[in-house]
Amino acid sequence: MKLIGNTVLITGGSTGIGFEIARQLVNLNNKVIICSRSIEKLEAAKRMIPSLHIFKCDISDKSECEKLFNWINNSFSECNILINNAAIVHKTNFQSDEQIISKAELEMQTNYFGPLRLTKLFLPFFEKKENASIIYITTGLVYAPKAVYPVYCSTKAALHSFIQTLRLQLKSANIKITEVLMPAVNTLFHDGNPPRIAISASKAVQEMIAGLIKDKMEIKVAGTKIIYLLSRVAPSFAFKKINEL
């Protein structure tokens, strides 16, 4: 995959892994557009990287996804890469949390239906583009879920399944479908208390980019490779170890 001279849209690109992806892609001479729910965070990101283009969008909302696509179509018709990175998580207990269903609905709309909506909108847009690609950021927790994230893990597992089937359906198309499975990364996802095994966002994205350049369809970053292997040979052990971290 050519990672120079593209026009890239990154959802959830104002902070964390998304912002680091934006930073590294800008350094590789790509035009980068980021969106997120918070205009304040988008403006802060642009102050740090002035060449970024920003757009406020909550991908859990169907109409906002359509507005985002229409803006890209009108303002950046050369856009050829979509990175579905935006996600939310609730660390909670399913039984005791009185708001769990509304939280679950929001997580499913953001983490699963949001990427699906954008994929449906962008597929025909990308059909005749050179070096067209849709990239999904998921997690090693699709192989061994962590109990404190009862809904987040299931949304990512659903997305992982969708990606596999979409790739097969598009095998004759001119659009690459790539999944990047992240390990624990030291970002705001962990509310200031990352597990000891967490790696830096910079390292995670460097490995992601190396995998993209090699045209890998599934990029298992860092410790995700170990989770994957353990889940295949000793799934109960993998589940136990993930939940002990």
N, C-alpha and C positions, 0 to 999 in steps of 0.2 A: 504493500500500500504506500502510495506517495503521500508524504506528510508535509509537503512544502507547497505553498501557493494555493491552498484551498480556502473556501469560505465555510466556516464551521459554526453551527448553532449548538450551544451547550445549555441544557436546562439545569436549573439549580447551580448556576455558574458563579454566583456572587461570593460564596464562601466554601471552605472545606476542599474536598477532592475536586469539585467542579471548578473552583477558582484556580486550583493548581494546574488542572488540565488546560484551562484558558491561558495561564501564564506560560506554560511550556510550549503550547502551540503558537502563541504570538512570537515567542523566541525562535520558532522554526519558520517564520515569515508567512504565517497564515492570517487571514482576516477572521477575527473571532467575534461572535455575537453571543451574549449571555442573557438569560432571563431568569427571574425568580419572583417570588411573591412580594418582596420588600424593595421598594424604590430606594430606601435609605441604604440598604446593603449594596444594591446595584451601583449607586452613586459613589459609595465608598470604594468599591472594586475599581470603578473607572478612574478615581483619583490615583489609585495605585498603578493602574495600567491604562494610561490615557487613550491608547488606540482601540480599546474595547468599544463595541457597540452594545447598548443595553436596551432591554424592553421588559416592562413589568408584566408578568403573566403568572397566574395560578393554574397550573396544568390539571388540577382536579376539576376545573370548570370547563365544560365543553365549549362554551361560547368564547372563553379566553384563549383556548387552544386554536380556535378558528381565527380569532383576531391576530394571534401570533403568526399563523401560517400566511394569512393575507398580507401582513406587514412584510414578512420575508419575501413573499412572491413579488410584491411591488417594489421593495427597496433593495433586496439582495437576490435578484433572480439567478445569480451565479452560484448560490449556496448549494453545496454538494455533499456536505456531511452533517448529520444530526447525531448528537450524543445525548441520549436519554439518561440523565444523571439524577435529576431531582427526585427526592424521596423524603418522607417524614417517618418518624418512629416514636412510639410511646412505650416507655419502659413501665410495665404495669402488671397487675395480677388480674387475670380474666374474671375470677370468681368475685373478688371484692370490689372491683372498680365499677361503680354505678354508671359511669359514662362510657363503658368499654364498647358498646355497639356503635355509638356515634364516632368514637375514635377509630374503630375498625373500618367504618364506612369511609372516613376521611383518608385513612392509610390506603385502602383499596383504590379509591378514586385517584389518589396521587401516584402511588407506586406501581399500580397495574394499569388502570384504565387510561391514565394520562399518557404513558408511553404508547399504548395501543392507539389512542386517538391521533397522536402526532404521527405515528407510523402510517396510519391509513391516509392521512392528509398528504404526507410527504412522498409516499411511494410513487404515485404518478408524476410528481414534480421531479423526482430523481431519475426516472426511467431513461432519459436520453442524456444524462449528465456524465461526464468523464469522472472516473475515480469516485463514483457515488458510494456512500456507505452510511449505514445506520448502526450505531454502536450503543449498547445497553450496559450500564454499570449495575451489576448485581453484587452478590456476596457469597463467600464460602459457606454461609449459613444455609444456603439451599441444600447442602449435603447433610448438615447436622445442625438443626435449629437450636437456638438459645432460648430457654424458657422465659426469661424476663422480657423478651420481645415476642409475645404470643401471636400478634397479627403481622408485624413487619416481616418475620421469617416466611410466613405463608404467602404474603404478597410477592416476595422475591422468588419463592419457589414456583408460583404460578407464572411469573414473568419468564423464568428460566425455561419452563415447559413451552411457553408460547414461542420463544426465540428459536428453539429447536425445530418446531413445526414450521414456523415461518421460513426459516433457512431452507428447509426441504422444498417447500412450495415455490420458493423463488430461485431454485437451483439453476434455472436457465436464464434468469434475469441478469441485468448488468448492475446489480446493487449488492454490495457486500453486507452481510449481516454478522455482526461480531458481538460476542458477550465478553465482558471483562468482570471476572469474579474477584472481588476485593477481599483482603483479610481485614483484621482490625487495624484501623488507621487512626493516628492521633489527630482527631478533628473535634469540632464541637458536638459531633454525634454522641460523644461519651460524656458530655456535660462536665468537662474538666477532670474526669476520672477514667482515663483510658486504661485498658488492661496492660499488663507489663509486656505483652507480646506485640503491642501496637507498633507499627512502623510509621515513618513520616509520610506525609502526603507527597512530598517530593520524590521519595524513593518509590512509592506505589505507582505514581504516574510515569516515572522513568521506565519502570518495568512494563507498564501498559503500552507505552509508545514503542518500546523494543518489540513487543509482540505484534503490534499493528504493522510495523515495518516488515515483519516476517510473514505477514498475511495469515496469522493464526485466527481460527474461527472462534475458539474459546481460549481466553487468556487467563490462566489461573495465577494470580499474583502472590508471590512470597508463600506464606504459610497455607494458603488455600490449596496448594498442591498436596500438602500432607493431609488436610481434612478430607480431600477428595479420595485419596488412596485409603485412608482409614475407614471411610464410610463404605468403601467397597469390600474390604476384607474383614472389618470388625465394626459394623455400624453401631452396635450398642456401646462399644468402647469409645468411638468417636463422639457419640452423643453425650456420654458421661464426661469426657475430657473438656468438651466445649462448655458444658455447664458448670465445670469446676473453675473456669478462668475468671 
